[in-house]
Amino acid sequence: MLGYFGPEGSFTHQALLSLGPDEPTTPFGSVGATLEAVRSGRARAGLVPIENSVEGGVSATLDDLAAGKPLVITAEVLLPVQFGLYVRPGVGLDQVRRIITHPHAHAQTRGWLEARLPEAVVVEEGSTAAAAAEVARPQSDFDAAVCAEVAGRLYGLEAAAQDIADNDGAVTRFVLVSRPAPPPAPTGHDKTSLILHLREDHPGTLMQTLEQFSLRGVNLCRIESRPAKDRIGNYYFAVDAEGHLRDARLAEALAGLHRTCKRVDYLGSYPRADRTEPVVRAGFRDSDFAKAAAWLDGLLAD
């Protein structure tokens, strides 16, 4: 069974369906509940949001992966995100006073809402699909939900306005996670996710950590700091690097990180959804590392 951050009709549900699952799917009420279902074995894998092109990383997912029992990412999905303002049949735009939606959806539609409905109160809670379900209740305290068209239609709502996002081309990235297992074979367009806990805080600590990548020709797709939640000023770093654990350049970078960081959490190597292949410069190909190792072996030979 596959779990996902629900309910039915959420963007996560749409992203999961794009994978063409051939097994039952079950929604869970939060990111944490979805990931815990995977850890406990109730779900074989689970899909959760991890990054948005407008709002950045999804803190609930990053923090759970950093603090909880190990999980690994096996796939990712990129989903274009479009929002509408959905109401019960018969409710006009001029009647909207209270709106409910997910925090990221509010962030991506705030400009439109402030311009068109400046007096409306917006409550951030749950998922966009849950917001649609709430507005559909006859006795709901809310007049409208900011959600996807599929959620609005699922719960019998009508669009008071469509395409209300402030940023055209917004995309949310979702990841499919499972219990730890060896990564799939390299595809040539892979990504590896890590969480790095630095050993100590001194001038140049972060630079020394990033040098483990740059000295081996590994490009980073993303780096984000998050509070470690134990004391103020202490952060961990969520990193996505181009390449696969079986690529020599990335394997050596991880070995260097293991030596120099307080802790390295490996979150998996998996195919990139956009199928972008890294540009590997001369000197950093697997064959280059193999030749260097053979040369050293020759120096040590009797």
N, C-alpha and C positions, 0 to 999 in steps of 0.2 A: 504494500500500500504506500502511496505517496501522499505526504502531507503538504499543506500550503497555508500561508497566512491569509485567512479568509475574511469574510464569508464568501459564498458563491457570488460571482459577478465582480469581485475585486480585481484590481490590476494584476495582482499576483496570480489569481486564478486564470486570467487571460494568458499570462506569461507561461504558466504551466501547461495549458492546453496547446500552446504553440510547439511544445516539445513532442506532442503526439503520444501521450502516455498510453500504454497498453495494459495498465493495471488500475485498480480502484484508486480514487483520490478522496482525501478527507480534509476539510478546512479546520483550522485551529484559530482561536480568538486572539492570539498575539504572536509576535515573532518568537518570544521565549517559549511559549507552549509548543510551537511548531518544532523548534530545535530540541526541546526536551523529549518530544515524541520520538525523534530520531535516536537520541541517546539511549532511551529506554527500550528501543526495539519495537515500539508500537507502529512506527513508520519506517519503511526501508530507506527513505530519503525525504527531504523536505525542501520546498522552494520558499525563499524569503527575499525581500528587497535589500540591497546593500549599498546602492549609490544612485544618486539622481544628478543629472547634468546641470540642474539649477541649484539645488540645495546641498549637494555634496553627499558625504557618507551618511548612511542610516545608522544612527548611534545605537539603537536597540540591537541591531544585528552585530555590529562591530564589537560592542561591549560583551555581548553574550558569547561570541566566538573567542574573545580574549580571556574571559573569566571562567567559562564553563569547561566541562570535560571535552577532550579533543574531538573535533569534527573536521572533515575535509570537504573542499569544494570539488565537484566532479563535472560541472557544466555551468554555463552562464547563458542568460537570455537578455537581449536588449529590446525594450518595448517602447515605441513612441507613445507619449502620454497626451491625451486630449481630454479636456474637461468641458462639461456643460452645467448649467444651473437647472436642476430638475425639481418639479413641484407636483402636488396632487392635481388631478384634472380639475379645471375650473379656476385655479389660482393664477392670477396675473402677476406680472413682474412688479407692478406697483403695489401689490399686496404683501410682498416679501419683507418681513421684519426680522425674522430669526433664521439663521442658516447654520447647518452643521456639515462638517467635513473633516478629513484627515489633515494634520498639521502641514504636511508637505503639499497637499493640494491647495490649502489656503495660501501658503507661501507663493505658489505658482500662479495664483489668480487674484492676489491681493490688490493689484493695481486696478483691474477691471471692476472688482467689487467696490472699491473705494470711490471709483469714478461714477459707477452706475447706481450703486445702492449705499450711499455714504452713511445713512442712518441705521442700516441693518447691523445686527449683532451677529458675529460669527463665532461659533463654538467649535473648538478643535477636539475631536474625540474619535477613537476607533479607526476604522477603515472607511474609504469612500463608499464601498458597498453597504457597510453597516449604516452609514449615514442615509443612504437611499432607503434602506429598510425602515429606519426610524421615521423618516418623513412620510412613508407610505402608511404608517399607523393612523387610523382615523382620529385618535385623541392625541396625536403628537404635538409637542410644544413648538415644533419647528415648521417653518413654511417651505423651506427649500434645502436641497443638498447639492453640494458641488461634487460631481462624480462622473464616471464614464457613461457613455450612452448605453452600454450593455447592462450596467447596474440599474440605470434609470428605467429601462424597459423591463428588466427582470421583475422589478417591484411595482410596475404599473404606473410609473410617473410620466409626466410630459416635460418636454424641454421648454423652459421659459427663455433660455438663451443657450446658444451653442458656441463652441470654440472661444472660450473665455480666458484661456491661458495668456499670461503676459509675455511668454517667450515661445515663439514658434520653434518647433523642432526639439522640444524637451524630450528627453529619453530617460527612462529608469532602467537600471541594471539589476537583474535578479540572479541569485546563485542557488544551485541545487547542491545540498550538502548531505553527506552520509557519514556513517561511522568510519574511522580510519581504515584505509586499505591502500595497497600499492597504487600509484597513479596509472591511468591508461597510457598506452604507448604514445610517444611524441607524434604530432601531426605536422610540425613545421610552422604552425601558427598558434603557439601555446602561450599561456600565461601562468605564473606561479604567484600565489598569495601567501604573505607572511605577516606575522605580528612580532615586532621587535621591542624588547625591553632593554634599555641601555643599562650598562653596568654601573656607571657613575656620571655625575654631572660636573663637567669641567670644560674650559674653553676648547672647542673643536671636537667634542664628543660626537655630535651628529655628523660632522664632516668626516670623521674617521670611520663611522659606520657606513656612510654612503660611498666612501672610497672602496669598500669591499665589492661594490657593484661596478663602479667606474673603472677600476684597475683591471677588471676582467671583461670589459666591453658589454656589460649588461645594462640595458636601458630600462628605466622605471616608467610604468604607465600611470602610476598614481602613488602618492604618499600623503598620509593624513595623520595628524597627532590627535590623540584622545587622552583625557585624564585617566590615570590609573586608579583613581578613587580612594587611594590610601592617605594621601596628603597633598596639600596644594603645591603646585609646581612640578609634580611628578607625572610624566606622560609616557604612553607607549605609542608606537608608530605602526599604522597599518599600511602595508606596502604591496603593490602589484608590480611584478617584474616580468619583462618579456622573456620567454623561454620556458623550458621544461626542466624538471629535476634531473633528467637523464642527459641534458646538455652539459658538456664539460665546463663551460664558462659559468653557468649558473650553479652547478654542483660545487665548484671551487669557491664561488662567492658565499654560498651557504656555509661551507666549512669555515671560511674566514669569519663569518658572522657568529657562528657557534663559539669560536675562540674568543671573540672580542665583546660580545653582548652578554648581558646578564642572563637572558633567556630568548630563544627563538622558537616561535610557534609556527610550524609548517601547516598551512591551510590548504595545500593541494596544488597540483599542476593539472591543467585542463585546457581544452581548446577554446580559443577566443571566439566569441560570437560573431565578431566582424571579420574573422578570418585574416586579419592583418599579419603578414609575416615580418619578423624583425629583420633589420638590416645588420648583418654581422660582418664587421670589418675584418680585413686580413690580420691575422695574429690571434683571432679569438674564435676561430672555427674549431670544431672537435678535432679535426686532423692536426691543427696547429698545437693543441694541447697534447695530443698523442706524440707528436714529433718532439716536443719539448721534454716529455717524460722519458722517451727513448734516449734522447741525448744525455739526460742526467744519469739514466741507468748505465749508459756507456762510460761515463766518467767514473762510476763506482765499480765497474767491472774489473776483475782481476786481470 
